[in-house]
Amino acid sequence: MPRLHIVSTSTRPVSLGRPLASWAAGIAAEHGGFEVNPVDLAEINLPFLDEPEQPAARAYVHPHTHTWSALVESGDALVFVLPMYNGSFTAPLKNAIDFLYHEWKGKAVGLVSYSAGPTGGAPAAAAIRPVLQRLGTRLAEQDVAVPGITGLVGEDGTFTAPEGLADELTAVLDQLAKLLTEEPVGE
Ligand SMILES: Cc1cc2nc3c(=O)[nH]c(=O)nc-3n(C[C@H](O)[C@H](O)[C@H](O)COP(=O)(O)O)c2cc1C
């Protein structure tokens, strides 16, 4: 069974995306097509890129880079659960992507964005797409956008999904599963 990392990418201590990512991991487990592995970028705790060589050289010297590399390598697919900050993707997500290079190639990737406002972070997802395409990931055609995140996470830290969101995420998971059955382009 393919392995899917559900990556909560906010590094804030009280991230509202963390409950959303937990919910998404539950939906992915119910989907049944993946072995699901929840990942929290805050726990990965990467510094700003501090490798002396370019990531494409894969000459990592730091244990945190080896750990992150091995984790990404261990998955066939990833769903990034990403907040929108100031109209775009966040620095910690871009930093975590920039840390690696070859590891991204061929991964099937889905995007679940969220924001306090009405866009649900769709501009952040749209902005990170070309970065992920450049690295040779295979992106699901659709993204999932979750607007009004502040009203969907209760004081007890649980996420209440709006109607239809589970179906939207399931459609993305179906796309990821399908992508993994196809030959990667150019290989
Ligand atoms: C630095 C920063 C910038 C933000 N910019 C936006 C924004 O452009 N649009 C929006 O709707 N919400 C914005 N917000 C609100 C976030 O969507 C909201 O705080 C959300 O909970 C952030 O995700 P997180 O809690 O998982 O870090 C911003 C929040 C932060 C911390």
The ligand as an ORCA input file, in Angstrom:
! r2SCAN-3c Opt
* xyz 0 1
  C       1.651     35.951      9.581
  C       0.188     35.730      9.308
  C      -0.363     36.225      8.149
  C      -1.707     36.000      7.858
  N      -2.213     36.396      6.667
  C      -3.480     36.076      6.335
  C      -3.994     36.373      5.055
  O      -3.324     36.906      4.186
  N      -5.275     36.040      4.786
  C      -6.090     35.428      5.706
  O      -7.235     35.139      5.412
  N      -5.613     35.115      6.935
  C      -4.338     35.423      7.267
  N      -3.842     35.116      8.496
  C      -4.732     34.443      9.443
  C      -4.518     32.950      9.339
  O      -5.265     32.417      8.269
  C      -4.933     32.263     10.632
  O      -4.254     32.892     11.719
  C      -4.577     30.784     10.632
  O      -4.959     30.272     11.865
  C      -3.095     30.595     10.404
  O      -2.778     29.230     10.396
  P      -2.021     28.551     11.621
  O      -2.816     28.905     12.858
  O      -2.083     27.085     11.339
  O      -0.632     29.086     11.669
  C      -2.511     35.311      8.793
  C      -1.943     34.842      9.985
  C      -0.613     35.016     10.232
  C      -0.013     34.426     11.488
*
